Amino acid sequence: MSAQKIALAQINPLLGDLTGNAQLIHKAAQEAFINGARLVLTPELSLTGYPPEDLLLRPAFIQAAQQQLELLMQELSQYQDLTVIVGHPKKTSVGLQNYASVLRNGKVIAGYAKQELPNHEVFDEVRYFVPGNEPCVFACDGLQYGLILCEDAWHSGPATQAHAAGAQILLVANASPYHLKKEALRIDVLQVHIQKTNMPLVYVNAVGGQDELVFDGGSFALNQRGELVMSMPQFKTDLGFVTVNATGELEKGSICPPLSVEAQAYEALVLGVRDYVNKNRFPGVIIGLSGGVDSALVLAIAVDALGADKVRAVMMASRYTADISWIDARELAHNLGVQYDEIPISGPVDALEQSLAKQFEGMQVDATEENIQARVRGTLLMALSNKTGRLVLTTGNKSEMAVGYCTLYGDMAGGFAVIKDIAKTLVYRLCAYRNSIEPVIPERILTRAPSAELRPDQKDQDSLPPYEVLDGIVERYMEQNQSIADIIAAGYDPQSVEKVTRLIKLNEYKRRQAPPGVRVTTRAFGRDWRYPITSHFRA
């Protein structure tokens, strides 16, 4: 047996763009063929994009995918003896299945239906698909390849089944959404499976943003001893190659250096923004600057994702805005080279308060007046959005969203919530990371005490525990599902734990009305978090 080259097509499908996705697959196959590969592995559901959600309930969508697959199969037949694995939904005798077809010379030579359908976290494949139960093993130039899909790799059964059916090398096609440190977790899990079968493994993953989800790529290969012999970059489209030598072992190839946690999170946010804006064909974005750390981070991410020419920043000062806030906002906008506007809000706020004076007569000033300011800002941003077609990016972080430290129809008004899954303490780390590349965020933004600036001398910590405490409680309660007793036992103040967990429950109604945003943790508010708004249960 001579050496063989396997190509890993780390592509960025656009969900529902069947023709465009077929072109991506074709281009990867062409390049692989030119470079001497005879086997091309594309991601899970590469023809449709992932996850198609309720599009899968539309017969027209399934039919169109099948028609596009047949067209693609004929186009690929020009590459003599090239084997290309394409993911797509398929209607079978048992129902709709998450499927992968093995194409060669204009024919389907083998196929595989995903066996382990995930129904946890952001996944609900059981809603749409019927699981398979058969292995897929096919020959290519004298080697026997086994094929499985994504979640199958997190269970021992499908790999063991393929090995028992004669597979010598395992191929894994994935659309695996990113969360922090997941790239290391994938390798750890798959190394355990290799110990059971001694099969080398080639793993390809999709890349790109799809609504809240980000797919990070990071495709790789492990030899039969579980050693990493090849890895591809995260958050970038690429075509990688793995060589199988004459003895059936995977040769060592290029290994992409791992990214720090901060670099991973930042790149995930950049990719999520870029794809949400571009795939939905917005001409650009608008961001309300406050002179604070959250809007500074969102502005930097937007510029890195889209380019300065597509980003507009608006500073809307009130009577409570400190001079240093607009000075720092101006400097930040200048450093990043974006269009910058200043629109004072005192006039509209005074007009609204005057209109309500009779109704509010005899009542104490409270959060109502603060929210009026936030809602005036939201109205101005949405007016600019309507007029220009640009998308408003909101700037609320996960810590604030958890406890409701945000204003409905105010700072929550917008189309995409960039950092809604980023805790405040991580916000500061990401700003420091961005400044390590180029110092664009003024230092004072990172050192001054955070404030909403909606009343005199206001500080976030007037209403909330210190962010180190708040973030620790949110992570344990919301992401790790720890009990209140466990969190207190870990050393957190009982009063703070009670306050934070109570606020998390009370503010579900706000979060249900928040725009979508990038998911980077193991559990984000939204698809991961499905708590009732109306509930009297108290732990």
C-alpha positions as CSV (number, residue, x, y, z in Angstrom):
1,M,0.0,0.0,0.0
2,S,1.3,3.4,-0.9
3,A,1.0,6.6,1.2
4,Q,-2.4,8.3,1.1
5,K,-3.3,11.9,1.8
6,I,-6.6,12.9,3.5
7,A,-7.9,16.5,3.2
8,L,-9.8,18.1,6.0
9,A,-12.2,20.8,4.6
10,Q,-12.7,23.2,7.5
11,I,-15.3,25.3,5.8
12,N,-17.8,28.0,6.9
13,P,-21.3,27.0,5.5
14,L,-24.1,29.5,5.4
15,L,-27.2,27.8,6.7
16,G,-29.7,27.2,3.9
17,D,-27.4,28.4,1.1
18,L,-27.4,25.0,-0.5
19,T,-25.8,26.3,-3.8
20,G,-23.1,28.3,-2.0
21,N,-22.3,25.5,0.4
22,A,-22.0,23.1,-2.5
23,Q,-19.5,25.5,-4.1
24,L,-17.5,25.6,-0.9
25,I,-17.3,21.8,-0.9
26,H,-16.4,21.7,-4.6
27,K,-13.7,24.3,-4.2
28,A,-12.2,22.3,-1.3
29,A,-12.4,19.1,-3.3
30,Q,-10.7,20.7,-6.2
31,E,-7.8,22.1,-4.1
32,A,-7.5,18.7,-2.3
33,F,-7.3,16.9,-5.7
34,I,-4.7,19.2,-7.0
35,N,-2.6,18.7,-3.9
36,G,-2.7,14.9,-4.3
37,A,-5.4,14.0,-1.8
38,R,-7.8,11.1,-2.6
39,L,-10.1,11.5,0.3
40,V,-11.9,14.7,1.5
41,L,-13.8,15.0,4.8
42,T,-16.2,17.8,5.2
43,P,-18.2,18.8,8.4
44,E,-21.5,17.5,9.6
45,L,-24.4,18.7,7.5
46,S,-21.9,20.6,5.4
47,L,-24.4,20.9,2.5
48,T,-27.1,22.7,4.6
49,G,-25.2,24.3,7.5
50,Y,-25.8,23.5,11.1
51,P,-28.2,23.6,13.0
52,P,-31.0,23.8,10.5
53,E,-33.6,23.7,13.3
54,D,-37.2,23.8,12.1
55,L,-36.2,24.1,8.4
56,L,-35.9,20.4,8.8
57,L,-39.6,20.2,9.2
58,R,-40.1,21.7,5.7
59,P,-40.3,19.0,3.0
60,A,-39.1,21.6,0.4
61,F,-35.9,22.1,2.3
62,I,-35.2,18.3,2.5
63,Q,-36.0,17.9,-1.2
64,A,-33.8,20.9,-2.2
65,A,-30.9,19.4,-0.2
66,Q,-31.2,16.1,-2.0
67,Q,-31.3,17.8,-5.4
68,Q,-28.2,19.8,-4.6
69,L,-26.4,16.7,-3.4
70,E,-27.1,15.0,-6.8
71,L,-25.8,18.1,-8.6
72,L,-22.7,18.2,-6.5
73,M,-22.1,14.5,-6.9
74,Q,-22.0,14.9,-10.7
75,E,-19.7,18.0,-10.5
76,L,-17.3,16.1,-8.3
77,S,-17.1,13.1,-10.7
78,Q,-14.6,15.0,-12.8
79,Y,-12.0,14.3,-10.1
80,Q,-11.2,10.7,-10.9
81,D,-11.4,8.4,-7.9
82,L,-11.6,11.3,-5.5
83,T,-13.7,10.3,-2.4
84,V,-15.7,13.2,-0.8
85,I,-17.7,12.8,2.3
86,V,-20.7,15.3,2.4
87,G,-23.1,15.8,5.3
88,H,-26.8,16.4,4.7
89,P,-30.3,15.5,6.0
90,K,-31.7,12.4,4.3
91,K,-35.3,11.0,4.2
92,T,-35.0,7.2,4.7
93,S,-37.4,4.4,5.3
94,V,-37.3,5.0,9.0
95,G,-37.6,8.8,8.9
96,L,-35.4,11.8,8.5
97,Q,-31.7,11.2,9.5
98,N,-28.6,13.2,10.1
99,Y,-26.6,11.6,7.3
100,A,-23.3,11.6,5.5
101,S,-22.8,10.3,2.0
102,V,-19.5,9.0,0.7
103,L,-19.3,10.1,-2.9
104,R,-16.9,8.8,-5.6
105,N,-17.0,9.0,-9.4
106,G,-20.6,10.3,-9.5
107,K,-22.0,7.7,-7.1
108,V,-22.8,7.2,-3.5
109,I,-20.6,4.3,-2.5
110,A,-21.5,4.3,1.2
111,G,-23.5,6.3,3.8
112,Y,-23.9,6.7,7.5
113,A,-26.8,7.9,9.7
114,K,-25.8,9.5,13.0
115,Q,-26.5,7.2,16.0
116,E,-26.1,9.4,19.0
117,L,-28.5,12.3,18.7
118,P,-27.6,15.1,21.2
119,N,-30.5,16.4,23.2
120,H,-28.8,18.6,25.8
121,E,-27.3,22.1,26.1
122,V,-28.0,23.9,22.7
123,F,-28.9,20.6,20.9
124,D,-32.3,19.2,20.2
125,E,-31.7,16.7,17.3
126,V,-34.2,14.3,18.8
127,R,-36.8,16.8,17.7
128,Y,-35.9,16.2,14.1
129,F,-34.0,13.1,13.4
130,V,-34.3,9.3,13.8
131,P,-31.0,7.7,14.9
132,G,-29.2,5.1,12.8
133,N,-27.8,1.9,14.1
134,E,-25.4,0.6,11.4
135,P,-21.7,1.2,11.0
136,C,-20.2,2.7,7.8
137,V,-16.9,1.3,6.6
138,F,-15.6,1.8,3.1
139,A,-12.4,1.1,1.2
140,C,-10.2,3.8,-0.3
141,D,-6.9,2.8,-1.9
142,G,-6.5,-0.3,0.1
143,L,-7.5,1.1,3.5
144,Q,-10.7,0.6,5.4
145,Y,-12.2,3.8,6.8
146,G,-14.9,4.1,9.4
147,L,-17.2,7.1,9.5
148,I,-19.1,8.6,12.4
149,L,-20.7,12.0,13.1
150,C,-20.0,14.5,15.9
151,E,-21.9,13.4,19.0
152,D,-21.1,9.7,18.1
153,A,-17.5,10.6,19.0
154,W,-18.5,11.3,22.6
155,H,-19.7,7.8,23.1
156,S,-17.7,4.6,22.8
157,G,-20.3,2.6,20.9
158,P,-20.1,3.9,17.3
159,A,-16.3,3.9,17.2
160,T,-16.1,0.4,18.6
161,Q,-18.8,-0.8,16.1
162,A,-16.9,0.7,13.2
163,H,-13.7,-1.0,14.4
164,A,-15.5,-4.4,14.7
165,A,-16.7,-3.9,11.1
166,G,-13.2,-3.7,9.9
167,A,-12.3,0.0,10.1
168,Q,-8.6,0.8,10.3
169,I,-8.9,4.6,10.5
170,L,-11.8,6.5,12.0
171,L,-13.2,9.7,10.3
172,V,-15.3,12.1,12.4
173,A,-17.3,14.8,10.7
174,N,-18.4,17.5,13.1
175,A,-20.4,20.7,13.6
176,S,-19.2,21.1,17.2
177,P,-20.1,24.5,18.7
178,Y,-17.4,26.3,20.7
179,H,-17.2,26.9,24.4
180,L,-14.2,27.9,26.5
181,K,-11.5,25.2,26.5
182,K,-13.6,22.8,24.4
183,E,-10.7,22.2,21.9
184,A,-8.8,20.5,24.7
185,L,-11.9,18.6,25.9
186,R,-12.5,17.1,22.5
187,I,-9.0,15.7,22.3
188,D,-9.2,14.3,25.8
189,V,-12.4,12.5,25.1
190,L,-11.2,11.0,21.8
191,Q,-7.9,9.8,23.3
192,V,-10.0,7.6,25.6
193,H,-11.7,6.0,22.6
194,I,-8.4,5.4,20.8
195,Q,-7.2,3.4,23.8
196,K,-10.1,1.0,23.3
197,T,-9.7,0.5,19.5
198,N,-6.1,1.6,18.7
199,M,-7.6,3.3,15.6
200,P,-6.0,6.5,14.3
201,L,-8.6,9.3,14.1
202,V,-9.1,12.2,11.8
203,Y,-11.5,14.9,13.0
204,V,-12.9,17.8,11.0
205,N,-15.0,20.6,12.4
206,A,-17.0,23.4,10.9
207,V,-16.1,27.0,11.4
208,G,-18.2,30.1,11.5
209,G,-21.0,31.9,13.4
210,Q,-24.7,30.8,13.3
211,D,-26.9,33.0,15.4
212,E,-25.8,32.4,19.0
213,L,-23.4,29.6,18.1
214,V,-19.8,29.8,17.0
215,F,-18.0,26.9,15.4
216,D,-14.3,27.1,16.0
217,G,-12.8,24.7,13.5
218,G,-9.6,23.4,15.2
219,S,-9.7,20.2,13.2
220,F,-7.1,17.6,14.1
221,A,-5.7,14.1,13.8
222,L,-4.6,11.6,16.5
223,N,-2.4,8.6,15.8
224,Q,-3.1,5.1,17.1
225,R,-1.4,6.0,20.4
226,G,-3.6,9.0,20.9
227,E,-0.8,11.5,20.1
228,L,-1.7,14.7,18.3
229,V,0.0,14.6,14.9
230,M,-1.8,17.4,13.1
231,S,-4.0,20.4,14.1
232,M,-5.6,23.3,12.2
233,P,-6.2,26.9,13.4
234,Q,-9.3,27.8,15.4
235,F,-11.8,30.4,14.0
236,K,-10.5,30.3,10.5
237,T,-11.5,28.5,7.3
238,D,-8.7,26.2,6.0
239,L,-7.8,23.1,4.1
240,G,-5.6,20.7,6.0
241,F,-3.9,17.5,5.1
242,V,-3.0,14.3,6.9
243,T,-0.8,11.6,5.4
244,V,-1.3,7.9,6.0
245,N,2.0,6.1,5.4
246,A,2.5,2.7,3.8
247,T,2.1,1.0,7.2
248,G,-1.2,2.6,7.9
249,E,0.0,5.1,10.5
250,L,-0.7,8.8,10.4
251,E,2.5,10.9,9.8
252,K,3.2,13.9,11.9
253,G,2.2,17.1,10.1
254,S,1.8,20.8,11.0
255,I,0.4,21.5,14.5
256,C,-1.2,24.9,15.1
257,P,-0.1,26.5,18.4
258,P,-2.9,26.6,21.0
259,L,-4.6,29.9,21.8
260,S,-4.9,31.3,25.3
261,V,-8.4,31.3,26.9
262,E,-8.6,35.1,26.3
263,A,-7.5,34.7,22.7
264,Q,-10.1,32.0,22.1
265,A,-12.9,34.0,23.7
266,Y,-11.9,37.2,21.8
267,E,-11.7,35.4,18.4
268,A,-15.0,33.6,19.0
269,L,-16.7,37.0,19.6
270,V,-15.1,38.5,16.5
271,L,-16.2,35.6,14.3
272,G,-19.7,35.6,15.8
273,V,-20.1,39.3,15.1
274,R,-18.6,39.1,11.6
275,D,-20.8,36.2,10.5
276,Y,-24.0,37.5,12.1
277,V,-23.6,40.9,10.4
278,N,-22.3,39.7,7.0
279,K,-24.5,36.6,6.7
280,N,-27.6,38.7,7.4
281,R,-26.4,41.4,5.0
282,F,-26.3,44.4,7.3
283,P,-24.2,47.2,5.9
284,G,-22.6,47.9,9.3
285,V,-23.2,48.4,13.0
286,I,-23.9,51.1,15.5
287,I,-22.7,51.1,19.1
288,G,-23.6,53.4,22.0
289,L,-20.4,54.4,23.8
290,S,-20.5,55.2,27.4
291,G,-16.8,55.7,28.3
292,G,-17.0,52.4,30.1
293,V,-15.3,49.0,29.7
294,D,-18.2,47.0,28.2
295,S,-18.9,49.4,25.2
296,A,-15.1,49.7,24.7
297,L,-14.7,46.0,24.3
298,V,-17.7,45.7,22.0
299,L,-16.4,48.6,19.8
300,A,-12.9,46.9,19.5
301,I,-14.5,43.5,18.6
302,A,-16.8,45.2,16.0
303,V,-13.8,46.9,14.3
304,D,-11.8,43.8,14.3
305,A,-14.7,41.8,12.9
306,L,-15.9,44.3,10.2
307,G,-13.4,47.0,9.7
308,A,-13.6,50.6,11.0
309,D,-15.6,51.8,8.0
310,K,-18.5,49.6,8.9
311,V,-18.7,50.7,12.6
312,R,-20.3,53.9,14.0
313,A,-20.0,54.9,17.6
314,V,-22.4,57.3,19.4
315,M,-21.8,59.0,22.7
316,M,-25.0,60.2,24.4
317,A,-24.1,62.2,27.5
318,S,-26.6,63.1,30.2
319,R,-26.3,65.5,33.1
320,Y,-24.7,62.7,35.1
321,T,-22.1,61.8,32.6
322,A,-18.6,62.6,33.9
323,D,-16.3,64.6,31.7
324,I,-13.8,61.7,31.7
325,S,-16.4,59.5,30.1
326,W,-16.8,61.4,26.9
327,I,-13.1,62.3,26.9
328,D,-12.3,58.5,27.0
329,A,-15.0,57.7,24.5
330,R,-13.6,60.2,22.0
331,E,-10.1,58.8,22.5
332,L,-11.3,55.2,22.0
333,A,-13.2,56.1,18.8
334,H,-10.1,58.0,17.5
335,N,-7.8,55.1,18.3
336,L,-10.1,52.6,16.4
337,G,-10.8,55.0,13.5
338,V,-14.5,54.8,13.5
339,Q,-17.2,57.4,12.8
340,Y,-18.1,59.1,16.1
341,D,-21.1,61.2,17.0
342,E,-22.1,63.0,20.2
343,I,-25.8,63.4,20.9
344,P,-26.8,65.0,24.2
345,I,-29.9,63.4,25.8
346,S,-30.8,66.1,28.3
347,G,-33.4,67.7,26.1
348,P,-35.4,64.5,25.4
349,V,-35.1,63.4,29.0
350,D,-36.3,66.7,30.3
351,A,-39.2,66.6,27.9
352,L,-40.3,63.1,29.0
353,E,-40.0,64.0,32.7
354,Q,-42.0,67.2,32.1
355,S,-44.7,65.2,30.3
356,L,-44.9,62.8,33.3
357,A,-44.7,65.5,36.0
358,K,-48.4,65.5,36.8
359,Q,-48.5,61.7,37.0
360,F,-45.3,61.5,39.1
361,E,-46.3,64.4,41.4
362,G,-45.6,63.5,45.1
363,M,-43.5,60.4,44.2
364,Q,-39.9,59.9,45.1
365,V,-37.2,59.9,42.3
366,D,-36.1,56.2,41.8
367,A,-35.0,53.9,39.0
368,T,-37.8,55.1,36.8
369,E,-35.9,58.3,36.0
370,E,-32.8,56.3,35.4
371,N,-34.6,54.1,33.0
372,I,-35.9,57.1,31.1
373,Q,-32.4,58.1,30.3
374,A,-31.5,54.6,29.1
375,R,-34.6,54.4,27.0
376,V,-33.9,57.7,25.3
377,R,-30.5,56.4,24.4
378,G,-32.0,53.2,23.0
379,T,-34.6,55.2,21.0
380,L,-31.8,57.3,19.4
381,L,-29.7,54.3,18.5
382,M,-32.7,52.5,17.0
383,A,-33.6,55.7,15.0
384,L,-30.1,55.7,13.5
385,S,-30.4,52.0,12.8
386,N,-33.7,52.5,11.0
387,K,-32.3,55.4,8.9
388,T,-29.0,53.7,8.0
389,G,-29.9,50.0,8.0
390,R,-27.0,49.3,10.4
391,L,-27.4,46.9,13.2
392,V,-27.3,48.1,16.8
393,L,-24.9,46.1,18.9
394,T,-25.8,46.1,22.6
395,T,-23.1,46.1,25.3
396,G,-24.6,44.3,28.3
397,N,-22.4,41.6,29.8
398,K,-23.4,38.3,31.4
399,S,-23.0,39.5,35.0
400,E,-25.6,42.3,34.3
401,M,-27.9,40.1,32.4
402,A,-27.9,37.5,35.2
403,V,-29.2,39.9,37.8
404,G,-31.2,42.3,35.6
405,Y,-28.8,45.3,35.9
406,C,-30.0,46.5,32.6
407,T,-33.0,48.4,31.2
408,L,-35.6,46.8,28.9
409,Y,-36.0,48.9,25.7
410,G,-33.0,51.0,26.9
411,D,-29.5,49.5,26.9
412,M,-31.0,46.2,25.9
413,A,-32.4,47.7,22.7
414,G,-30.6,46.4,19.7
415,G,-30.1,43.5,17.3
416,F,-27.1,41.5,18.6
417,A,-25.8,41.3,22.2
418,V,-22.0,40.7,21.6
419,I,-20.9,40.1,25.2
420,K,-24.1,38.7,26.8
421,D,-22.2,35.5,27.7
422,I,-19.1,37.3,28.9
423,A,-18.8,37.8,32.7
424,K,-17.6,41.2,33.8
425,T,-14.3,39.9,35.2
426,L,-13.6,38.3,31.8
427,V,-14.5,41.6,30.1
428,Y,-11.5,43.2,31.8
429,R,-9.3,40.3,30.8
430,L,-10.4,40.5,27.1
431,C,-9.7,44.3,27.1
432,A,-6.2,43.6,28.4
433,Y,-5.7,41.0,25.8
434,R,-6.8,43.4,23.0
435,N,-4.5,46.1,24.3
436,S,-1.6,43.6,24.3
437,I,-2.0,43.4,20.6
438,E,-2.4,47.2,20.2
439,P,-3.2,49.7,23.0
440,V,-6.5,51.1,21.7
441,I,-8.6,51.1,24.9
442,P,-7.6,54.0,27.2
443,E,-6.1,52.8,30.4
444,R,-8.5,54.9,32.5
445,I,-11.5,52.9,31.1
446,L,-9.9,49.8,32.6
447,T,-9.1,51.3,36.0
448,R,-12.0,53.5,37.0
449,A,-14.9,52.0,39.0
450,P,-17.7,50.9,36.7
451,S,-20.9,53.1,36.7
452,A,-24.1,53.3,34.8
453,E,-24.0,57.1,35.3
454,L,-27.7,57.5,35.7
455,R,-27.6,59.3,39.0
456,P,-25.1,61.4,41.0
457,D,-21.9,59.5,42.0
458,Q,-23.4,56.1,41.0
459,K,-21.3,53.0,41.2
460,D,-22.2,49.4,40.1
461,Q,-21.2,48.1,43.5
462,D,-23.8,50.3,45.2
463,S,-26.4,47.8,43.9
464,L,-24.3,44.6,43.3
465,P,-21.7,42.5,45.2
466,P,-18.2,43.0,43.9
467,Y,-17.9,41.5,40.4
468,E,-15.4,38.9,41.5
469,V,-18.1,37.6,44.0
470,L,-21.0,38.1,41.6
471,D,-19.3,36.2,38.7
472,G,-18.3,33.4,41.0
473,I,-21.8,32.9,42.2
474,V,-23.3,33.1,38.7
475,E,-20.8,30.6,37.3
476,R,-21.5,28.1,40.1
477,Y,-25.3,28.5,40.1
478,M,-26.0,29.1,36.5
479,E,-23.3,27.3,34.5
480,Q,-22.3,24.5,36.9
481,N,-25.8,24.0,38.4
482,Q,-24.5,24.0,42.0
483,S,-27.0,24.3,44.8
484,I,-27.2,27.4,47.0
485,A,-25.9,25.3,49.9
486,D,-22.9,24.2,47.9
487,I,-22.1,27.7,46.8
488,I,-22.2,28.9,50.5
489,A,-20.0,25.9,51.5
490,A,-17.5,27.1,48.9
491,G,-16.9,30.2,50.9
492,Y,-19.4,32.7,49.5
493,D,-21.3,35.0,51.8
494,P,-24.9,33.6,52.3
495,Q,-26.5,37.1,51.9
496,S,-24.8,37.6,48.6
497,V,-25.7,34.1,47.4
498,E,-29.3,34.6,48.3
499,K,-29.4,38.0,46.6
500,V,-27.8,37.0,43.4
501,T,-29.7,33.7,43.0
502,R,-33.0,35.5,43.7
503,L,-32.2,38.2,41.1
504,I,-31.3,35.6,38.5
505,K,-34.8,34.1,38.9
506,L,-36.7,37.4,39.0
507,N,-35.1,38.7,35.8
508,E,-35.9,35.9,33.5
509,Y,-38.6,38.1,31.9
510,K,-35.9,40.6,30.9
511,R,-33.6,38.0,29.4
512,R,-36.4,36.5,27.3
513,Q,-36.6,39.9,25.5
514,A,-32.9,40.3,25.0
515,P,-31.4,40.0,21.5
516,P,-29.3,36.9,20.6
517,G,-25.6,37.0,21.3
518,V,-22.5,34.9,21.0
519,R,-22.3,31.8,23.3
520,V,-18.8,31.1,24.7
521,T,-19.5,29.3,28.0
522,T,-20.8,25.8,28.7
523,R,-24.2,27.4,29.6
524,A,-25.4,30.7,28.2
525,F,-28.7,32.5,28.8
526,G,-31.0,31.7,25.9
527,R,-30.8,28.3,24.2
528,D,-29.0,26.7,27.2
529,W,-31.1,28.2,30.0
530,R,-34.8,27.4,29.8
531,Y,-36.3,28.5,33.1
532,P,-40.0,29.6,33.5
533,I,-40.8,33.2,34.0
534,T,-43.8,32.4,36.1
535,S,-42.7,30.2,39.0
536,H,-43.0,30.3,42.8
537,F,-40.4,27.7,43.6
538,R,-37.6,28.9,45.9
539,A,-34.7,26.8,46.8
